[in-house]
């Protein structure tokens, strides 16, 4: 089954005016596979007007820490469509990922990666595999907010938002509805991350109820990833957050035959970016041996997105026919089904020679039969009653005995706040911690109202004023405590909105 897509019209539409495309040739093998892809698109009559932009490794090394030239942003803004080859982010210099920059800056919230087995022409153990990974593309740990807080401890903030969850989950269900998919699976880890992944799961349940004709299920990501690797035929559409989606989409592509064959779409409200999912492969750059199929599939999906679905089908069917007839690049060459091992340019020529032909055994591409546009409604924030209940104060303390710091902090009299507990790396160590728990120099100290009832299995908190928190911090500073961070403790609509400590 073809890689169906996406957020634009999939009705037959012979566009009279050329569609402007911002084209990034990328690094490593990028220029070679982009050249091959554009050659095929031109031969097929794709009605596009490429405008080349500079981004990637050389831009980084020129001193531009963003990795993209300023005039490239204008080209992207004008074109609204990007076709991008893989880029290299220089290692060891603290550069931010250009891919993440593009996705977040342009609001490309949905990453869509279809993976379909091409058995028996591309080796796979799962000939019936046909799965689409819909990955949230902007937040989660990929927000890139990291800090070193003590000599021993660094942190990375995991940000999950209600609007982000609503958009990506609804997109997954709308995608399934538009393309006749039967099931959507949510993958989360809310048995551990009860607030962040818990929010994703909660919203999945809410939105799933609006699509009674589509089967929905939820799985913990670790067992879900294991089942995907062992039984991918059980899955149809998978929706998940950024990091999990990054991992399982590569797993899916690899077990489907090859990461080098898969294309990817990044969809936003106004702009879309299409790219191969593999890297820039500098080890084979300039050798004319890279497989252009991943970028070609991305370009096929791009054509479907801009309404040129008949041309997309023509190219996809020619590509499938080329694979059937055994013209394979080195990465997928096998003695049983391959007729000739071809170079990048030879593979492009073989696809061009077969334009107008259709595969005899592999499923024919029928993008022109798609059902239309996917629309995601604007987010509407619901007001909530927010109440401050206390504060977690993180302290850099070089001691190793929790009882010692616990007694110091318990004896601090600070404006009707009292110490409830101390954790180290999330595990409660005071009061009544275990001596076996290893402690580093990073202590989370939870202060709540003096009249809070903290001895119940479910503590009863009392409201506090922010001025009390400020006074506490001043007192801790005067007592010589190295406060490195604070997190206010809130309830929303009467529900606790912070996690307990492990063992609390």
WOMOBEL-V973901 format. One record per backbone hydrogen bond with DSSP energy under -0.5 kcal/mol. CO is the residue of the C=O (numbers start at 0). NH is the residue of the N-H. If there is no record, write none. Layout:
BEGIN
<<CO:NH> <CO:NH>>
END
This chain:
BEGIN
<<1:3> <9:369> <12:14> <17:19> <18:48> <20:22> <20:50> <21:23> <21:82> <22:24> <22:52> <23:84> <26:29> <28:32> <29:33> <30:34> <31:35> <32:36> <33:37> <34:38> <35:39> <36:40> <37:41> <38:42> <39:43> <40:44> <40:45> <41:44> <45:47> <46:18> <48:20> <50:22> <52:24> <52:54> <53:68> <55:59> <56:60> <57:61> <58:63> <59:62> <62:64> <63:66> <64:95> <66:55> <68:71> <68:72> <69:72> <69:73> <70:74> <71:75> <72:76> <73:77> <74:78> <75:79> <79:271> <80:21> <81:83> <81:273> <82:23> <83:275> <85:26> <87:89> <89:92> <96:100> <97:101> <98:102> <99:103> <100:104> <101:105> <102:107> <103:106> <106:108> <106:268> <108:110> <108:136> <109:111> <109:266> <110:112> <110:134> <111:264> <112:132> <114:130> <117:120> <117:121> <125:128> <128:116> <130:114> <131:133> <131:237> <132:112> <132:134> <133:239> <134:110> <138:141> <139:142> <139:158> <140:143> <143:145> <144:156> <146:148> <146:154> <152:148> <152:149> <154:146> <156:158> <157:159> <158:139> <160:164> <161:165> <162:166> <163:167> <164:168> <165:169> <166:170> <167:171> <168:172> <169:173> <170:174> <171:175> <172:176> <173:177> <174:178> <175:180> <176:179> <181:214> <182:236> <183:216> <184:238> <185:187> <185:218> <186:240> <187:220> <188:191> <188:192> <191:193> <192:196> <192:197> <194:198> <195:199> <196:200> <197:201> <198:202> <199:203> <200:204> <201:205> <202:206> <203:207> <204:208> <206:209> <207:210> <210:213> <212:214> <214:183> <216:185> <218:187> <219:223> <220:224> <221:225> <222:226> <223:227> <224:228> <225:229> <226:230> <230:233> <231:234> <235:131> <236:184> <237:133> <238:186> <239:135> <240:244> <241:245> <242:246> <243:247> <244:248> <245:249> <246:250> <247:251> <248:252> <249:253> <250:254> <251:255> <252:257> <253:256> <255:117> <257:260> <258:261> <259:293> <261:276> <263:274> <264:111> <264:266> <265:272> <266:109> <270:267> <271:81> <272:265> <273:83> <274:263> <279:28> <280:283> <281:284> <283:286> <287:343> <289:291> <291:295> <292:296> <293:297> <294:298> <295:299> <296:300> <297:301> <298:302> <299:303> <300:304> <301:305> <302:307> <303:306> <306:12> <306:308> <307:311> <308:312> <309:313> <310:314> <311:315> <312:316> <313:317> <314:318> <315:319> <316:320> <317:321> <318:322> <319:323> <320:324> <321:326> <322:325> <325:327> <325:338> <325:339> <327:341> <328:331> <328:332> <333:337> <339:327> <339:341> <342:346> <343:347> <344:348> <345:349> <346:350> <347:351> <348:352> <349:353> <350:353> <351:354> <353:356> <365:368> <366:369> <372:374> <374:376> <378:380> <383:385> <384:492> <386:490> <387:463> <388:448> <389:488> <390:392> <390:446> <391:393> <391:486> <392:394> <392:444> <393:483> <393:484> <394:396> <394:442> <395:481> <399:401> <400:403> <400:404> <401:405> <402:406> <403:407> <404:408> <405:409> <406:410> <408:411> <410:412> <411:413> <413:416> <415:449> <416:413> <417:447> <420:445> <421:428> <421:429> <422:443> <423:426> <425:501> <426:423> <428:432> <429:421> <433:436> <440:396> <440:442> <441:424> <442:394> <442:444> <443:422> <443:445> <444:392> <444:446> <445:419> <445:420> <446:390> <447:417> <448:451> <451:453> <452:459> <456:458> <458:460> <459:452> <464:467> <464:468> <465:469> <466:470> <467:471> <468:472> <469:473> <470:474> <471:475> <472:476> <473:477> <474:478> <475:480> <476:479> <480:482> <481:395> <481:483> <484:393> <486:391> <487:489> <488:388> <488:389> <489:496> <490:386> <491:494> <494:491> <500:503> <501:427>>
END
